[in-house]
Amino acid sequence: MQWRALYSRWETLVEATFDGIFDRWYRLDFGGIITQDCLLSEHREALTQATAYEAVTGLQLRVLVSEALRINADFATFVDLGAGKGKACIYAARDFNIGRIVGVDFSPPLLAIARANARKAGRPAIEFLDADVTGYRLPSGDTLVYINNPFEAPVLEAFLANNLDHFRSFRSVIAYENDRHRASLAKFGFETVHREQTNKRSLYVLPRAKG
């Protein structure tokens, strides 16, 4: 058990080192924590429900997306809700064979950084959309929806209500990092298909109606 823990720490250190080299090589700006009161957006109501910006680590993203691909290996689109500076989108484009990558955020300054990061990383095809998540409609086709806890429960629930027809029609999966509002997904009938209690990350699908 001790050797397993040591190996896990060593693996985490190696992954973090390679990710750091990638970020520095391309001069990518993912750093910093931006608190809710410092975020800038014209979407006033959504702004009151935002959490602080902090980029996910590459290892966190790879672990959760890899688990999602065990459920469905044929996602047409990866969508990051609350994309911030674009790290999840850029790393997903780099590490996984998903044809279309979309980042949705309501903060123009963060989106400007995300687009600049994507150009520097050689990923100009990534789409970054300025939108309030509560009104955003998922694209057609099986979609991997990634959320790194960018907003509070009311926004998550509004998004789910607006996209229930999508989840009923396609084999889409929600990958939820720092899953504070799991109860909201259960409220809308989503089923937990994977969860790591220690790391607070989970995967959800909406079961198909029988008959």
C-alpha positions as CSV (number, residue, x, y, z in Angstrom):
1,M,0.0,0.0,0.0
2,Q,2.8,2.3,0.8
3,W,4.5,1.6,-2.5
4,R,1.3,2.3,-4.3
5,A,0.9,5.7,-2.6
6,L,4.5,6.5,-3.4
7,Y,4.0,5.5,-7.1
8,S,0.9,7.6,-7.3
9,R,2.7,10.7,-5.9
10,W,5.6,10.1,-8.3
11,E,3.2,9.8,-11.3
12,T,1.4,13.0,-10.3
13,L,4.8,14.8,-10.1
14,V,5.8,13.5,-13.5
15,E,2.5,14.5,-15.1
16,A,2.6,18.0,-13.5
17,T,6.2,18.5,-14.7
18,F,5.4,17.6,-18.3
19,D,2.3,19.9,-18.2
20,G,4.4,22.7,-16.8
21,I,6.9,22.3,-19.7
22,F,4.0,22.3,-22.2
23,D,2.6,25.5,-20.7
24,R,5.9,27.3,-20.6
25,W,7.0,26.2,-24.0
26,Y,3.9,27.7,-25.6
27,R,3.8,30.7,-23.1
28,L,0.3,29.8,-22.0
29,D,-1.5,31.8,-19.4
30,F,-3.6,29.5,-17.2
31,G,-2.5,30.7,-13.8
32,G,-4.1,32.6,-10.9
33,I,-7.3,32.5,-9.0
34,I,-9.9,35.1,-9.9
35,T,-12.5,35.5,-7.3
36,Q,-16.2,36.0,-8.1
37,D,-16.1,39.7,-7.3
38,C,-13.3,40.3,-9.8
39,L,-14.9,38.5,-12.7
40,L,-16.2,40.8,-15.5
41,S,-19.3,40.0,-17.5
42,E,-22.4,41.6,-18.9
43,H,-24.5,38.7,-17.8
44,R,-25.3,40.2,-14.4
45,E,-27.6,37.6,-13.0
46,A,-25.3,34.7,-13.9
47,L,-22.4,36.7,-12.4
48,T,-24.0,36.5,-9.0
49,Q,-24.0,32.7,-9.2
50,A,-20.4,32.4,-10.4
51,T,-17.6,30.8,-8.4
52,A,-13.9,31.7,-8.5
53,Y,-11.9,30.9,-11.6
54,E,-9.1,28.4,-11.1
55,A,-7.7,26.2,-13.9
56,V,-8.0,22.4,-13.6
57,T,-4.8,20.4,-13.6
58,G,-4.0,18.4,-16.7
59,L,-3.9,15.2,-14.6
60,Q,-7.4,15.8,-13.2
61,L,-8.8,16.4,-16.7
62,R,-7.1,13.3,-18.2
63,V,-8.4,11.0,-15.4
64,L,-12.0,12.1,-15.7
65,V,-12.1,12.3,-19.5
66,S,-10.5,8.8,-19.7
67,E,-13.2,7.4,-17.5
68,A,-15.9,9.1,-19.6
69,L,-14.4,7.5,-22.8
70,R,-14.9,4.1,-21.2
71,I,-18.6,4.8,-21.2
72,N,-18.7,6.3,-24.7
73,A,-15.7,6.3,-27.0
74,D,-17.4,8.2,-29.8
75,F,-18.1,11.7,-28.5
76,A,-18.7,14.2,-31.3
77,T,-18.0,17.2,-29.2
78,F,-16.3,18.2,-25.9
79,V,-17.9,21.2,-24.2
80,D,-16.4,23.0,-21.3
81,L,-18.9,25.0,-19.3
82,G,-17.1,27.9,-17.6
83,A,-14.1,27.5,-19.8
84,G,-12.1,30.4,-18.2
85,K,-8.7,30.7,-19.8
86,G,-9.3,27.6,-21.9
87,K,-7.0,25.0,-20.3
88,A,-9.5,22.1,-20.3
89,C,-10.3,22.7,-24.0
90,I,-6.7,23.0,-25.0
91,Y,-5.6,19.9,-23.1
92,A,-8.7,17.9,-24.4
93,A,-7.7,18.9,-27.9
94,R,-4.1,17.8,-27.3
95,D,-4.8,14.5,-25.5
96,F,-8.0,13.1,-26.9
97,N,-9.5,12.3,-30.3
98,I,-12.7,14.4,-30.1
99,G,-13.5,16.2,-33.3
100,R,-15.0,19.4,-32.0
101,I,-13.9,21.3,-28.9
102,V,-16.1,24.1,-27.5
103,G,-15.5,26.4,-24.5
104,V,-18.4,28.4,-23.1
105,D,-17.8,31.3,-20.7
106,F,-19.5,34.6,-19.8
107,S,-16.4,36.7,-19.3
108,P,-14.9,38.5,-22.3
109,P,-11.5,39.1,-20.7
110,L,-11.2,35.4,-19.9
111,L,-12.3,34.4,-23.3
112,A,-9.7,36.7,-24.9
113,I,-7.0,35.0,-22.9
114,A,-8.4,31.5,-23.9
115,R,-8.4,32.4,-27.6
116,A,-4.8,33.7,-27.3
117,N,-3.8,30.5,-25.5
118,A,-5.4,28.3,-28.2
119,R,-3.5,30.2,-31.0
120,K,-0.2,29.8,-29.1
121,A,-0.8,26.1,-28.6
122,G,-1.6,25.6,-32.2
123,R,-5.3,24.8,-31.6
124,P,-7.1,27.7,-33.4
125,A,-10.0,25.4,-34.3
126,I,-11.2,25.4,-30.7
127,E,-14.5,27.4,-30.4
128,F,-14.8,29.8,-27.5
129,L,-18.3,31.2,-27.0
130,D,-19.4,34.2,-25.0
131,A,-22.6,33.0,-23.5
132,D,-24.6,32.6,-20.3
133,V,-24.7,28.9,-19.6
134,T,-28.3,29.0,-18.5
135,G,-29.3,29.8,-22.1
136,Y,-26.7,27.6,-23.9
137,R,-28.0,24.7,-26.0
138,L,-25.8,21.7,-26.5
139,P,-25.0,20.7,-30.1
140,S,-26.5,17.6,-31.7
141,G,-24.6,14.4,-31.2
142,D,-23.0,12.6,-28.3
143,T,-21.3,15.2,-26.2
144,L,-18.9,15.1,-23.3
145,V,-19.9,18.0,-21.0
146,Y,-17.1,19.1,-18.7
147,I,-17.7,21.2,-15.6
148,N,-15.1,22.3,-13.1
149,N,-17.5,23.8,-10.6
150,P,-17.7,27.2,-12.2
151,F,-21.1,28.1,-10.9
152,E,-23.6,27.5,-8.2
153,A,-26.6,25.1,-8.2
154,P,-29.2,27.5,-9.8
155,V,-27.1,27.9,-12.9
156,L,-26.4,24.2,-13.2
157,E,-30.1,23.4,-12.8
158,A,-31.1,26.0,-15.4
159,F,-28.6,24.5,-17.9
160,L,-29.9,21.0,-17.2
161,A,-33.6,22.0,-17.6
162,N,-32.7,23.7,-20.9
163,N,-30.9,20.6,-22.3
164,L,-33.0,17.7,-21.1
165,D,-34.1,17.0,-24.6
166,H,-30.5,16.7,-25.7
167,F,-29.7,14.2,-22.9
168,R,-32.8,12.2,-23.8
169,S,-31.7,12.0,-27.4
170,F,-28.0,11.4,-27.3
171,R,-25.5,9.3,-25.3
172,S,-23.9,12.4,-23.7
173,V,-22.0,12.3,-20.4
174,I,-21.5,15.0,-17.8
175,A,-18.0,15.0,-16.3
176,Y,-18.1,17.0,-13.1
177,E,-14.9,18.0,-11.3
178,N,-15.2,19.3,-7.7
179,D,-18.8,18.1,-7.7
180,R,-20.4,20.2,-5.0
181,H,-23.9,20.2,-6.5
182,R,-24.4,16.5,-7.2
183,A,-27.9,16.8,-5.8
184,S,-28.9,19.0,-8.7
185,L,-28.1,16.2,-11.1
186,A,-30.0,13.7,-9.1
187,K,-32.9,16.1,-9.0
188,F,-33.2,16.0,-12.8
189,G,-32.9,12.2,-13.0
190,F,-29.2,11.8,-13.8
191,E,-27.5,8.7,-12.7
192,T,-24.0,8.6,-11.2
193,V,-21.9,6.1,-13.3
194,H,-18.5,6.9,-11.7
195,R,-17.4,8.7,-8.6
196,E,-14.1,9.3,-6.8
197,Q,-15.0,10.2,-3.2
198,T,-11.6,11.4,-2.3
199,N,-11.1,13.7,-5.3
200,K,-14.8,14.7,-5.6
201,R,-15.1,14.0,-9.3
202,S,-17.9,12.1,-11.0
203,L,-19.6,11.2,-14.2
204,Y,-23.4,11.3,-15.0
205,V,-25.8,10.1,-17.7
206,L,-29.5,10.5,-18.1
207,P,-31.0,7.0,-18.3
208,R,-33.0,6.3,-21.5
209,A,-36.8,5.9,-21.0
210,K,-37.8,2.2,-21.3
211,G,-40.2,1.1,-23.9
